[in-house]
Amino acid sequence: MAQLSRRGFLVGTGSAALLAGCQQTVIGNGVGSRGGAQIDARVQATQNFLYSSYPGTRELAAKARGILYMPLVTEAGFGFGGAYGRGALLINGVTVDYYSAAKASIGFQIGAQQYAHALFFMTDQSLQDFRRAPGWNASADIRYATPGDGGSLGKETTELDSVIAFVFGQQGLMVGATLAGVKYSRIIP
């Protein structure tokens, strides 16, 4: 029979409390609601913030075949971690589908953060692949644009990269925000 040490108990209890706090944050920020109108309003506010804070993203958006906006992703971890958020896919400025983003992780991590991100689908094929997938996983072949870039990527980059991710509005105590391991799934709000 395995015995649980005091340290193991404290780590396990602390991890459970942190994740429960993350779930409370998720519920408290409206993610637990089912309204498409609420998601649309958050997407519009996120889009306005993105364009006003990083003007170069307007040019990137004009070239994109579709854009997935995730207005608020909440991530927390203490050994075990997770992240969740909801957003909308816009094609020609019109919402066509709603998506959730979820991530689970294990390893050296501690803290919590919230951030927004946008995925710019630069080719018809990348957009079709995303929409046809029952669950699309963010992988290493995504090109990241940083707020320092302001979304102003050269013509060569936007022609070579089929999906460009822009992570912004980061707040919290975790270091970095990466989309590696995030799974996007279509939802019905």
C-alpha positions as CSV (number, residue, x, y, z in Angstrom):
1,M,0.0,0.0,0.0
2,A,1.4,3.4,-1.0
3,Q,1.8,6.0,1.6
4,L,1.3,9.7,0.8
5,S,3.9,12.0,2.3
6,R,3.0,15.4,3.7
7,R,4.8,17.0,0.7
8,G,2.8,14.9,-1.8
9,F,-0.4,15.8,0.0
10,L,0.3,19.5,-0.1
11,V,1.4,19.5,-3.7
12,G,-1.7,17.5,-4.8
13,T,-4.0,19.6,-2.7
14,G,-2.4,22.8,-4.0
15,S,-2.7,21.7,-7.6
16,A,-6.3,20.9,-7.1
17,A,-7.0,24.2,-5.5
18,L,-5.2,26.1,-8.3
19,L,-7.1,24.3,-11.0
20,A,-10.4,24.8,-9.1
21,G,-9.5,28.5,-9.0
22,C,-8.9,28.5,-12.7
23,Q,-12.3,26.9,-13.3
24,Q,-13.8,29.5,-11.1
25,T,-12.1,32.2,-13.1
26,V,-13.4,30.6,-16.3
27,I,-16.9,30.5,-15.0
28,G,-16.6,34.1,-13.6
29,N,-15.4,35.5,-16.9
30,G,-18.5,34.3,-18.8
31,V,-16.8,31.4,-20.6
32,G,-19.3,29.0,-19.0
33,S,-22.2,30.8,-20.7
34,R,-23.6,29.6,-24.0
35,G,-24.3,32.8,-25.9
36,G,-23.1,33.4,-29.4
37,A,-23.9,37.1,-29.0
38,Q,-21.5,37.3,-26.1
39,I,-18.7,35.6,-28.0
40,D,-19.3,37.9,-31.0
41,A,-19.2,41.0,-28.7
42,R,-15.9,39.8,-27.2
43,V,-14.4,39.0,-30.6
44,Q,-15.4,42.5,-31.8
45,A,-13.8,44.2,-28.8
46,T,-10.6,42.0,-29.2
47,Q,-10.4,42.9,-32.9
48,N,-10.8,46.6,-32.1
49,F,-8.0,46.3,-29.5
50,L,-5.8,44.4,-31.8
51,Y,-6.1,46.9,-34.7
52,S,-5.7,49.9,-32.5
53,S,-2.8,48.6,-30.5
54,Y,-0.9,46.9,-33.4
55,P,-1.9,48.7,-36.6
56,G,0.2,46.4,-38.7
57,T,-2.3,43.6,-38.1
58,R,-4.8,45.3,-40.3
59,E,-2.6,44.6,-43.3
60,L,-2.2,41.0,-42.2
61,A,-5.9,40.6,-41.7
62,A,-6.6,42.0,-45.2
63,K,-4.4,39.2,-46.7
64,A,-5.9,36.4,-44.5
65,R,-8.5,34.0,-45.9
66,G,-10.0,33.7,-42.4
67,I,-9.1,34.7,-38.8
68,L,-9.9,32.8,-35.6
69,Y,-10.1,35.3,-32.7
70,M,-9.8,33.9,-29.2
71,P,-10.6,36.9,-26.9
72,L,-9.7,35.3,-23.6
73,V,-7.8,32.2,-22.8
74,T,-7.3,31.4,-19.2
75,E,-4.3,29.2,-18.3
76,A,-3.1,27.9,-15.0
77,G,-0.7,25.3,-13.8
78,F,1.1,23.9,-10.8
79,G,2.8,20.7,-12.0
80,F,-0.4,19.9,-13.9
81,G,-1.9,22.6,-16.0
82,G,-4.7,23.5,-18.4
83,A,-6.1,26.3,-20.5
84,Y,-9.5,27.1,-22.0
85,G,-11.1,29.8,-24.1
86,R,-13.8,30.4,-26.7
87,G,-13.9,32.4,-29.8
88,A,-15.1,32.8,-33.4
89,L,-13.8,32.2,-36.9
90,L,-14.4,35.2,-39.2
91,I,-14.3,35.0,-43.0
92,N,-14.6,38.3,-44.8
93,G,-15.5,39.9,-41.4
94,V,-18.5,37.6,-40.8
95,T,-18.7,35.0,-38.0
96,V,-19.0,31.5,-39.6
97,D,-18.2,29.2,-36.7
98,Y,-17.5,29.2,-33.0
99,Y,-14.6,27.3,-31.5
100,S,-13.1,26.4,-28.1
101,A,-9.4,26.2,-27.4
102,A,-8.3,23.7,-24.8
103,K,-4.9,22.6,-23.6
104,A,-3.6,20.2,-20.9
105,S,0.0,19.9,-19.7
106,I,2.2,18.3,-17.2
107,G,5.7,19.3,-16.1
108,F,7.5,22.2,-14.5
109,Q,5.0,25.0,-14.4
110,I,3.5,27.3,-11.9
111,G,1.2,30.3,-12.1
112,A,-1.8,31.6,-14.0
113,Q,-2.3,33.9,-16.9
114,Q,-4.9,35.2,-19.4
115,Y,-4.2,36.2,-22.9
116,A,-5.9,36.7,-26.3
117,H,-4.8,35.4,-29.6
118,A,-5.7,35.4,-33.3
119,L,-4.9,32.8,-35.9
120,F,-4.5,34.2,-39.4
121,F,-5.2,31.6,-42.1
122,M,-3.2,32.8,-45.0
123,T,-4.1,30.2,-47.6
124,D,-7.4,28.6,-48.7
125,Q,-5.9,25.2,-48.0
126,S,-5.0,26.0,-44.4
127,L,-8.5,27.4,-43.7
128,Q,-10.1,24.4,-45.3
129,D,-7.9,22.0,-43.3
130,F,-8.9,23.9,-40.1
131,R,-12.6,23.9,-40.8
132,R,-12.7,20.2,-41.9
133,A,-10.8,18.9,-38.9
134,P,-12.9,17.5,-36.1
135,G,-10.3,18.9,-33.7
136,W,-7.4,20.9,-35.0
137,N,-4.1,20.9,-33.1
138,A,-1.8,23.9,-33.0
139,S,1.6,22.6,-34.0
140,A,5.2,23.7,-34.5
141,D,4.6,24.8,-38.1
142,I,2.6,27.9,-36.9
143,R,4.5,31.1,-37.5
144,Y,4.3,33.4,-34.5
145,A,4.1,37.2,-35.0
146,T,5.1,39.1,-31.8
147,P,3.6,42.3,-30.6
148,G,7.0,43.9,-31.5
149,D,6.3,42.9,-35.2
150,G,3.0,44.6,-34.9
151,G,1.8,42.0,-37.3
152,S,3.8,43.7,-40.1
153,L,5.3,40.7,-41.7
154,G,6.9,40.9,-45.0
155,K,5.3,39.6,-48.2
156,E,7.7,36.6,-48.3
157,T,6.6,35.5,-44.8
158,T,2.9,35.7,-45.5
159,E,3.4,33.7,-48.8
160,L,5.4,31.0,-47.1
161,D,3.5,30.6,-43.8
162,S,0.0,29.2,-44.1
163,V,-1.0,30.0,-40.4
164,I,0.3,33.0,-38.4
165,A,-0.5,33.2,-34.7
166,F,-0.5,36.6,-32.9
167,V,-0.6,36.3,-29.1
168,F,-1.3,39.5,-27.2
169,G,-2.8,41.1,-24.1
170,Q,-1.0,38.7,-21.8
171,Q,-1.6,39.2,-18.0
172,G,-0.6,37.0,-15.2
173,L,2.3,35.2,-13.5
174,M,3.2,32.5,-16.0
175,V,6.2,33.0,-18.3
176,G,5.3,33.1,-22.0
177,A,2.2,32.1,-23.9
178,T,2.5,29.4,-26.5
179,L,-0.2,27.7,-28.5
180,A,1.7,24.4,-28.9
181,G,-0.6,21.6,-27.8
182,V,-3.8,23.7,-28.0
183,K,-6.7,21.8,-29.6
184,Y,-9.4,23.8,-31.3
185,S,-12.8,22.3,-31.6
186,R,-16.0,23.6,-33.2
187,I,-18.7,24.4,-30.6
188,I,-22.4,25.4,-30.8
189,P,-23.0,28.2,-28.3
